[in-house]
Amino acid sequence: MTDRLSVSGGNDDWMIFSKTAQSGQKLLFRSRTRSPEVRAFAEQNQMMRVRCVLREDLVTDTGMPASSTDIEDYEDRLVGKLKQANAEVYLVAAVTGEGNRDLFFAARDLDDLRAAIKASDSDIDTFKVQYAPIGDIPPFLNMLTLSEEDLAKATYHGVPVDRSGGLLGKLFRR
C-alpha cells in the first residue's frame, strides 16, 4: 500500500476547504484524508500533530499568518528530511488558523517523525514547534475530512470544491 503513497502527497487528490472553528474564526484545511490509501494507512498506524505556533505579532485579526513563508519553509524542510530518511511517515493534512499551522502525519514509527523534527530545527523565531501524538484516530480523521454532506452542498450551491490545489494551492506553494 505505501508504494503508492508519498511523504508530501505529491500529486494526490488534495482537497482545500475551510471550516469555522469554535472561536468563530475560519480554519483553512489542506487534506488528503478522502484518499482510501491515506486513510487506511493512518487508521492502521500512528498519527502525530506538529504545530507551528506563530508569534502573536505575526497573526492577522482573522487568525491567519501575516506571512506563511517561514512556516512553508519549515514544512518543506521537514518533508525533505522524511524523504531523505526514506521514512514511512506521510503528511495527511495541514490546517491553518487561530495563529497556528498544524501538520498532521501518519507514521509506522513516530520516532522517525521526531528525528525529522529535530533535524529540521532552525533559528527562526517567527514560530515555535510543538508536537503531540493523536489518540483516537478514526474520529480525528473525520474532523480533517470534508464530509459527504458538505461536499454535496458545495457542488449543489455551485461553489467550486478545489481538488487540485488551484489558487489556494498556489498560495500554499503546494
Biotite code that builds the C-alpha atoms (Angstrom):
import biotite.structure as struc

atoms = struc.array([
    struc.Atom([0.000, 0.000, 0.000], chain_id="A", res_id=1, res_name="MET", atom_name="CA", element="C"),
    struc.Atom([2.703, 2.515, 0.917], chain_id="A", res_id=2, res_name="THR", atom_name="CA", element="C"),
    struc.Atom([4.300, 2.128, -2.523], chain_id="A", res_id=3, res_name="ASP", atom_name="CA", element="C"),
    struc.Atom([1.514, 4.395, -3.761], chain_id="A", res_id=4, res_name="ARG", atom_name="CA", element="C"),
    struc.Atom([1.886, 6.971, -1.007], chain_id="A", res_id=5, res_name="LEU", atom_name="CA", element="C"),
    struc.Atom([4.398, 9.775, -0.918], chain_id="A", res_id=6, res_name="SER", atom_name="CA", element="C"),
    struc.Atom([5.564, 11.712, 2.124], chain_id="A", res_id=7, res_name="VAL", atom_name="CA", element="C"),
    struc.Atom([4.250, 15.025, 0.820], chain_id="A", res_id=8, res_name="SER", atom_name="CA", element="C"),
    struc.Atom([1.282, 13.767, -1.118], chain_id="A", res_id=9, res_name="GLY", atom_name="CA", element="C"),
    struc.Atom([2.839, 14.853, -4.390], chain_id="A", res_id=10, res_name="GLY", atom_name="CA", element="C"),
    struc.Atom([0.061, 14.667, -6.940], chain_id="A", res_id=11, res_name="ASN", atom_name="CA", element="C"),
    struc.Atom([-2.555, 13.128, -4.639], chain_id="A", res_id=12, res_name="ASP", atom_name="CA", element="C"),
    struc.Atom([-6.118, 14.328, -4.662], chain_id="A", res_id=13, res_name="ASP", atom_name="CA", element="C"),
    struc.Atom([-5.796, 17.047, -2.025], chain_id="A", res_id=14, res_name="TRP", atom_name="CA", element="C"),
    struc.Atom([-8.903, 18.941, -1.049], chain_id="A", res_id=15, res_name="MET", atom_name="CA", element="C"),
    struc.Atom([-8.728, 22.518, 0.139], chain_id="A", res_id=16, res_name="ILE", atom_name="CA", element="C"),
    struc.Atom([-11.639, 23.849, 2.148], chain_id="A", res_id=17, res_name="PHE", atom_name="CA", element="C"),
    struc.Atom([-12.459, 25.920, 5.193], chain_id="A", res_id=18, res_name="SER", atom_name="CA", element="C"),
    struc.Atom([-14.432, 25.314, 8.352], chain_id="A", res_id=19, res_name="LYS", atom_name="CA", element="C"),
    struc.Atom([-15.412, 27.644, 11.151], chain_id="A", res_id=20, res_name="THR", atom_name="CA", element="C"),
    struc.Atom([-13.691, 26.972, 14.468], chain_id="A", res_id=21, res_name="ALA", atom_name="CA", element="C"),
    struc.Atom([-15.465, 27.225, 17.813], chain_id="A", res_id=22, res_name="GLN", atom_name="CA", element="C"),
    struc.Atom([-13.832, 30.649, 18.176], chain_id="A", res_id=23, res_name="SER", atom_name="CA", element="C"),
    struc.Atom([-15.745, 31.801, 15.091], chain_id="A", res_id=24, res_name="GLY", atom_name="CA", element="C"),
    struc.Atom([-12.566, 32.179, 13.024], chain_id="A", res_id=25, res_name="GLN", atom_name="CA", element="C"),
    struc.Atom([-12.027, 30.323, 9.772], chain_id="A", res_id=26, res_name="LYS", atom_name="CA", element="C"),
    struc.Atom([-9.656, 27.388, 9.563], chain_id="A", res_id=27, res_name="LEU", atom_name="CA", element="C"),
    struc.Atom([-8.142, 26.552, 6.196], chain_id="A", res_id=28, res_name="LEU", atom_name="CA", element="C"),
    struc.Atom([-7.703, 22.825, 5.520], chain_id="A", res_id=29, res_name="PHE", atom_name="CA", element="C"),
    struc.Atom([-5.466, 21.087, 3.013], chain_id="A", res_id=30, res_name="ARG", atom_name="CA", element="C"),
    struc.Atom([-6.317, 17.420, 3.325], chain_id="A", res_id=31, res_name="SER", atom_name="CA", element="C"),
    struc.Atom([-5.919, 14.114, 1.562], chain_id="A", res_id=32, res_name="ARG", atom_name="CA", element="C"),
    struc.Atom([-7.942, 12.128, 4.096], chain_id="A", res_id=33, res_name="THR", atom_name="CA", element="C"),
    struc.Atom([-10.571, 11.224, 1.486], chain_id="A", res_id=34, res_name="ARG", atom_name="CA", element="C"),
    struc.Atom([-7.932, 9.050, -0.215], chain_id="A", res_id=35, res_name="SER", atom_name="CA", element="C"),
    struc.Atom([-8.658, 5.409, 0.739], chain_id="A", res_id=36, res_name="PRO", atom_name="CA", element="C"),
    struc.Atom([-4.922, 4.570, 0.823], chain_id="A", res_id=37, res_name="GLU", atom_name="CA", element="C"),
    struc.Atom([-4.059, 7.518, 3.068], chain_id="A", res_id=38, res_name="VAL", atom_name="CA", element="C"),
    struc.Atom([-6.986, 6.864, 5.381], chain_id="A", res_id=39, res_name="ARG", atom_name="CA", element="C"),
    struc.Atom([-6.222, 3.131, 5.680], chain_id="A", res_id=40, res_name="ALA", atom_name="CA", element="C"),
    struc.Atom([-2.553, 3.804, 6.456], chain_id="A", res_id=41, res_name="PHE", atom_name="CA", element="C"),
    struc.Atom([-3.473, 6.382, 9.122], chain_id="A", res_id=42, res_name="ALA", atom_name="CA", element="C"),
    struc.Atom([-6.053, 4.110, 10.742], chain_id="A", res_id=43, res_name="GLU", atom_name="CA", element="C"),
    struc.Atom([-3.646, 1.163, 10.848], chain_id="A", res_id=44, res_name="GLN", atom_name="CA", element="C"),
    struc.Atom([-0.687, 3.105, 12.242], chain_id="A", res_id=45, res_name="ASN", atom_name="CA", element="C"),
    struc.Atom([0.014, 6.143, 14.422], chain_id="A", res_id=46, res_name="GLN", atom_name="CA", element="C"),
    struc.Atom([-0.617, 9.846, 13.978], chain_id="A", res_id=47, res_name="MET", atom_name="CA", element="C"),
    struc.Atom([1.026, 12.981, 15.298], chain_id="A", res_id=48, res_name="MET", atom_name="CA", element="C"),
    struc.Atom([0.259, 16.686, 15.105], chain_id="A", res_id=49, res_name="ARG", atom_name="CA", element="C"),
    struc.Atom([3.173, 19.051, 14.525], chain_id="A", res_id=50, res_name="VAL", atom_name="CA", element="C"),
    struc.Atom([2.004, 22.545, 15.455], chain_id="A", res_id=51, res_name="ARG", atom_name="CA", element="C"),
    struc.Atom([3.754, 25.723, 14.350], chain_id="A", res_id=52, res_name="CYS", atom_name="CA", element="C"),
    struc.Atom([2.619, 28.417, 16.803], chain_id="A", res_id=53, res_name="VAL", atom_name="CA", element="C"),
    struc.Atom([3.139, 31.871, 15.325], chain_id="A", res_id=54, res_name="LEU", atom_name="CA", element="C"),
    struc.Atom([4.288, 34.835, 17.357], chain_id="A", res_id=55, res_name="ARG", atom_name="CA", element="C"),
    struc.Atom([1.272, 36.990, 18.207], chain_id="A", res_id=56, res_name="GLU", atom_name="CA", element="C"),
    struc.Atom([2.551, 39.964, 16.218], chain_id="A", res_id=57, res_name="ASP", atom_name="CA", element="C"),
    struc.Atom([2.607, 37.788, 13.069], chain_id="A", res_id=58, res_name="LEU", atom_name="CA", element="C"),
    struc.Atom([-1.065, 36.781, 13.241], chain_id="A", res_id=59, res_name="VAL", atom_name="CA", element="C"),
    struc.Atom([-3.764, 38.807, 11.460], chain_id="A", res_id=60, res_name="THR", atom_name="CA", element="C"),
    struc.Atom([-7.116, 39.705, 13.026], chain_id="A", res_id=61, res_name="ASP", atom_name="CA", element="C"),
    struc.Atom([-8.594, 36.684, 11.250], chain_id="A", res_id=62, res_name="THR", atom_name="CA", element="C"),
    struc.Atom([-6.132, 34.313, 12.942], chain_id="A", res_id=63, res_name="GLY", atom_name="CA", element="C"),
    struc.Atom([-4.181, 33.689, 9.737], chain_id="A", res_id=64, res_name="MET", atom_name="CA", element="C"),
    struc.Atom([-0.437, 34.233, 9.357], chain_id="A", res_id=65, res_name="PRO", atom_name="CA", element="C"),
    struc.Atom([0.550, 37.670, 8.064], chain_id="A", res_id=66, res_name="ALA", atom_name="CA", element="C"),
    struc.Atom([3.146, 35.728, 6.063], chain_id="A", res_id=67, res_name="SER", atom_name="CA", element="C"),
    struc.Atom([3.410, 31.974, 5.748], chain_id="A", res_id=68, res_name="SER", atom_name="CA", element="C"),
    struc.Atom([6.907, 31.899, 4.222], chain_id="A", res_id=69, res_name="THR", atom_name="CA", element="C"),
    struc.Atom([8.749, 30.666, 7.337], chain_id="A", res_id=70, res_name="ASP", atom_name="CA", element="C"),
    struc.Atom([6.123, 28.015, 8.080], chain_id="A", res_id=71, res_name="ILE", atom_name="CA", element="C"),
    struc.Atom([6.152, 26.790, 4.479], chain_id="A", res_id=72, res_name="GLU", atom_name="CA", element="C"),
    struc.Atom([9.950, 26.654, 4.517], chain_id="A", res_id=73, res_name="ASP", atom_name="CA", element="C"),
    struc.Atom([9.809, 24.624, 7.731], chain_id="A", res_id=74, res_name="TYR", atom_name="CA", element="C"),
    struc.Atom([7.202, 22.252, 6.255], chain_id="A", res_id=75, res_name="GLU", atom_name="CA", element="C"),
    struc.Atom([9.377, 21.789, 3.167], chain_id="A", res_id=76, res_name="ASP", atom_name="CA", element="C"),
    struc.Atom([12.458, 21.090, 5.335], chain_id="A", res_id=77, res_name="ARG", atom_name="CA", element="C"),
    struc.Atom([10.542, 18.602, 7.479], chain_id="A", res_id=78, res_name="LEU", atom_name="CA", element="C"),
    struc.Atom([9.108, 16.746, 4.468], chain_id="A", res_id=79, res_name="VAL", atom_name="CA", element="C"),
    struc.Atom([12.557, 16.808, 2.856], chain_id="A", res_id=80, res_name="GLY", atom_name="CA", element="C"),
    struc.Atom([14.126, 15.199, 5.946], chain_id="A", res_id=81, res_name="LYS", atom_name="CA", element="C"),
    struc.Atom([11.442, 12.496, 5.938], chain_id="A", res_id=82, res_name="LEU", atom_name="CA", element="C"),
    struc.Atom([12.047, 11.789, 2.245], chain_id="A", res_id=83, res_name="LYS", atom_name="CA", element="C"),
    struc.Atom([15.805, 11.723, 2.786], chain_id="A", res_id=84, res_name="GLN", atom_name="CA", element="C"),
    struc.Atom([15.371, 9.194, 5.622], chain_id="A", res_id=85, res_name="ALA", atom_name="CA", element="C"),
    struc.Atom([13.006, 7.120, 3.474], chain_id="A", res_id=86, res_name="ASN", atom_name="CA", element="C"),
    struc.Atom([10.669, 7.100, 6.474], chain_id="A", res_id=87, res_name="ALA", atom_name="CA", element="C"),
    struc.Atom([7.196, 5.640, 6.345], chain_id="A", res_id=88, res_name="GLU", atom_name="CA", element="C"),
    struc.Atom([5.712, 8.927, 7.501], chain_id="A", res_id=89, res_name="VAL", atom_name="CA", element="C"),
    struc.Atom([3.075, 10.685, 5.420], chain_id="A", res_id=90, res_name="TYR", atom_name="CA", element="C"),
    struc.Atom([1.631, 14.178, 5.565], chain_id="A", res_id=91, res_name="LEU", atom_name="CA", element="C"),
    struc.Atom([-2.116, 13.645, 5.852], chain_id="A", res_id=92, res_name="VAL", atom_name="CA", element="C"),
    struc.Atom([-3.417, 17.191, 6.328], chain_id="A", res_id=93, res_name="ALA", atom_name="CA", element="C"),
    struc.Atom([-2.456, 20.751, 7.204], chain_id="A", res_id=94, res_name="ALA", atom_name="CA", element="C"),
    struc.Atom([-4.754, 23.173, 8.998], chain_id="A", res_id=95, res_name="VAL", atom_name="CA", element="C"),
    struc.Atom([-4.032, 26.891, 9.223], chain_id="A", res_id=96, res_name="THR", atom_name="CA", element="C"),
    struc.Atom([-5.804, 29.340, 11.502], chain_id="A", res_id=97, res_name="GLY", atom_name="CA", element="C"),
    struc.Atom([-6.060, 30.698, 15.019], chain_id="A", res_id=98, res_name="GLU", atom_name="CA", element="C"),
    struc.Atom([-2.372, 31.621, 14.885], chain_id="A", res_id=99, res_name="GLY", atom_name="CA", element="C"),
    struc.Atom([-1.161, 28.112, 14.044], chain_id="A", res_id=100, res_name="ASN", atom_name="CA", element="C"),
    struc.Atom([-0.324, 25.780, 11.223], chain_id="A", res_id=101, res_name="ARG", atom_name="CA", element="C"),
    struc.Atom([-0.958, 22.184, 12.240], chain_id="A", res_id=102, res_name="ASP", atom_name="CA", element="C"),
    struc.Atom([0.670, 19.454, 10.177], chain_id="A", res_id=103, res_name="LEU", atom_name="CA", element="C"),
    struc.Atom([-0.837, 16.008, 10.652], chain_id="A", res_id=104, res_name="PHE", atom_name="CA", element="C"),
    struc.Atom([1.307, 12.985, 9.893], chain_id="A", res_id=105, res_name="PHE", atom_name="CA", element="C"),
    struc.Atom([0.609, 9.250, 9.863], chain_id="A", res_id=106, res_name="ALA", atom_name="CA", element="C"),
    struc.Atom([3.597, 7.015, 10.627], chain_id="A", res_id=107, res_name="ALA", atom_name="CA", element="C"),
    struc.Atom([4.602, 3.432, 11.223], chain_id="A", res_id=108, res_name="ARG", atom_name="CA", element="C"),
    struc.Atom([7.090, 4.725, 13.801], chain_id="A", res_id=109, res_name="ASP", atom_name="CA", element="C"),
    struc.Atom([6.690, 8.164, 15.375], chain_id="A", res_id=110, res_name="LEU", atom_name="CA", element="C"),
    struc.Atom([10.405, 8.152, 16.249], chain_id="A", res_id=111, res_name="ASP", atom_name="CA", element="C"),
    struc.Atom([11.092, 8.690, 12.526], chain_id="A", res_id=112, res_name="ASP", atom_name="CA", element="C"),
    struc.Atom([8.965, 11.840, 12.645], chain_id="A", res_id=113, res_name="LEU", atom_name="CA", element="C"),
    struc.Atom([10.561, 13.018, 15.902], chain_id="A", res_id=114, res_name="ARG", atom_name="CA", element="C"),
    struc.Atom([14.028, 12.618, 14.317], chain_id="A", res_id=115, res_name="ALA", atom_name="CA", element="C"),
    struc.Atom([12.951, 14.655, 11.281], chain_id="A", res_id=116, res_name="ALA", atom_name="CA", element="C"),
    struc.Atom([11.502, 17.373, 13.536], chain_id="A", res_id=117, res_name="ILE", atom_name="CA", element="C"),
    struc.Atom([14.806, 17.585, 15.398], chain_id="A", res_id=118, res_name="LYS", atom_name="CA", element="C"),
    struc.Atom([16.802, 17.636, 12.127], chain_id="A", res_id=119, res_name="ALA", atom_name="CA", element="C"),
    struc.Atom([14.554, 20.420, 10.747], chain_id="A", res_id=120, res_name="SER", atom_name="CA", element="C"),
    struc.Atom([15.131, 22.719, 13.697], chain_id="A", res_id=121, res_name="ASP", atom_name="CA", element="C"),
    struc.Atom([16.257, 26.215, 12.814], chain_id="A", res_id=122, res_name="SER", atom_name="CA", element="C"),
    struc.Atom([16.935, 29.523, 14.486], chain_id="A", res_id=123, res_name="ASP", atom_name="CA", element="C"),
    struc.Atom([13.838, 31.189, 13.030], chain_id="A", res_id=124, res_name="ILE", atom_name="CA", element="C"),
    struc.Atom([11.943, 32.992, 15.775], chain_id="A", res_id=125, res_name="ASP", atom_name="CA", element="C"),
    struc.Atom([8.649, 33.613, 13.968], chain_id="A", res_id=126, res_name="THR", atom_name="CA", element="C"),
    struc.Atom([7.054, 30.448, 15.376], chain_id="A", res_id=127, res_name="PHE", atom_name="CA", element="C"),
    struc.Atom([7.577, 27.658, 17.887], chain_id="A", res_id=128, res_name="LYS", atom_name="CA", element="C"),
    struc.Atom([7.135, 23.964, 17.132], chain_id="A", res_id=129, res_name="VAL", atom_name="CA", element="C"),
    struc.Atom([5.078, 21.714, 19.390], chain_id="A", res_id=130, res_name="GLN", atom_name="CA", element="C"),
    struc.Atom([4.112, 18.133, 18.697], chain_id="A", res_id=131, res_name="TYR", atom_name="CA", element="C"),
    struc.Atom([1.845, 15.514, 20.212], chain_id="A", res_id=132, res_name="ALA", atom_name="CA", element="C"),
    struc.Atom([0.591, 12.060, 19.270], chain_id="A", res_id=133, res_name="PRO", atom_name="CA", element="C"),
    struc.Atom([-3.071, 11.676, 18.362], chain_id="A", res_id=134, res_name="ILE", atom_name="CA", element="C"),
    struc.Atom([-5.053, 9.031, 20.200], chain_id="A", res_id=135, res_name="GLY", atom_name="CA", element="C"),
    struc.Atom([-8.463, 8.198, 18.736], chain_id="A", res_id=136, res_name="ASP", atom_name="CA", element="C"),
    struc.Atom([-7.560, 8.261, 15.042], chain_id="A", res_id=137, res_name="ILE", atom_name="CA", element="C"),
    struc.Atom([-10.778, 7.447, 13.068], chain_id="A", res_id=138, res_name="PRO", atom_name="CA", element="C"),
    struc.Atom([-12.891, 10.244, 14.601], chain_id="A", res_id=139, res_name="PRO", atom_name="CA", element="C"),
    struc.Atom([-9.944, 12.610, 14.296], chain_id="A", res_id=140, res_name="PHE", atom_name="CA", element="C"),
    struc.Atom([-9.579, 11.816, 10.588], chain_id="A", res_id=141, res_name="LEU", atom_name="CA", element="C"),
    struc.Atom([-13.254, 12.713, 10.176], chain_id="A", res_id=142, res_name="ASN", atom_name="CA", element="C"),
    struc.Atom([-12.502, 16.208, 11.507], chain_id="A", res_id=143, res_name="MET", atom_name="CA", element="C"),
    struc.Atom([-9.811, 16.583, 8.837], chain_id="A", res_id=144, res_name="LEU", atom_name="CA", element="C"),
    struc.Atom([-12.147, 15.463, 6.053], chain_id="A", res_id=145, res_name="THR", atom_name="CA", element="C"),
    struc.Atom([-14.748, 17.385, 4.074], chain_id="A", res_id=146, res_name="LEU", atom_name="CA", element="C"),
    struc.Atom([-17.941, 15.450, 4.803], chain_id="A", res_id=147, res_name="SER", atom_name="CA", element="C"),
    struc.Atom([-20.091, 13.985, 2.049], chain_id="A", res_id=148, res_name="GLU", atom_name="CA", element="C"),
    struc.Atom([-22.830, 16.416, 3.076], chain_id="A", res_id=149, res_name="GLU", atom_name="CA", element="C"),
    struc.Atom([-20.532, 19.453, 2.821], chain_id="A", res_id=150, res_name="ASP", atom_name="CA", element="C"),
    struc.Atom([-19.128, 18.186, -0.462], chain_id="A", res_id=151, res_name="LEU", atom_name="CA", element="C"),
    struc.Atom([-22.671, 17.820, -1.844], chain_id="A", res_id=152, res_name="ALA", atom_name="CA", element="C"),
    struc.Atom([-23.605, 21.303, -0.592], chain_id="A", res_id=153, res_name="LYS", atom_name="CA", element="C"),
    struc.Atom([-20.532, 22.815, -2.222], chain_id="A", res_id=154, res_name="ALA", atom_name="CA", element="C"),
    struc.Atom([-21.366, 21.115, -5.501], chain_id="A", res_id=155, res_name="THR", atom_name="CA", element="C"),
    struc.Atom([-25.087, 21.831, -5.205], chain_id="A", res_id=156, res_name="TYR", atom_name="CA", element="C"),
    struc.Atom([-24.638, 25.531, -4.488], chain_id="A", res_id=157, res_name="HIS", atom_name="CA", element="C"),
    struc.Atom([-22.190, 25.902, -7.321], chain_id="A", res_id=158, res_name="GLY", atom_name="CA", element="C"),
    struc.Atom([-19.289, 26.585, -5.003], chain_id="A", res_id=159, res_name="VAL", atom_name="CA", element="C"),
    struc.Atom([-16.196, 25.026, -6.519], chain_id="A", res_id=160, res_name="PRO", atom_name="CA", element="C"),
    struc.Atom([-14.510, 22.450, -4.342], chain_id="A", res_id=161, res_name="VAL", atom_name="CA", element="C"),
    struc.Atom([-10.827, 22.798, -5.122], chain_id="A", res_id=162, res_name="ASP", atom_name="CA", element="C"),
    struc.Atom([-9.415, 19.287, -5.592], chain_id="A", res_id=163, res_name="ARG", atom_name="CA", element="C"),
    struc.Atom([-6.265, 20.284, -7.438], chain_id="A", res_id=164, res_name="SER", atom_name="CA", element="C"),
    struc.Atom([-4.820, 22.912, -5.173], chain_id="A", res_id=165, res_name="GLY", atom_name="CA", element="C"),
    struc.Atom([-5.825, 25.706, -7.599], chain_id="A", res_id=166, res_name="GLY", atom_name="CA", element="C"),
    struc.Atom([-5.443, 29.237, -6.275], chain_id="A", res_id=167, res_name="LEU", atom_name="CA", element="C"),
    struc.Atom([-5.255, 28.151, -2.639], chain_id="A", res_id=168, res_name="LEU", atom_name="CA", element="C"),
    struc.Atom([-2.714, 25.512, -3.587], chain_id="A", res_id=169, res_name="GLY", atom_name="CA", element="C"),
    struc.Atom([-0.608, 28.197, -5.198], chain_id="A", res_id=170, res_name="LYS", atom_name="CA", element="C"),
    struc.Atom([-0.895, 30.284, -2.046], chain_id="A", res_id=171, res_name="LEU", atom_name="CA", element="C"),
    struc.Atom([0.423, 27.301, -0.102], chain_id="A", res_id=172, res_name="PHE", atom_name="CA", element="C"),
    struc.Atom([3.021, 26.566, -2.814], chain_id="A", res_id=173, res_name="ARG", atom_name="CA", element="C"),
    struc.Atom([1.648, 23.025, -2.975], chain_id="A", res_id=174, res_name="ARG", atom_name="CA", element="C"),
])
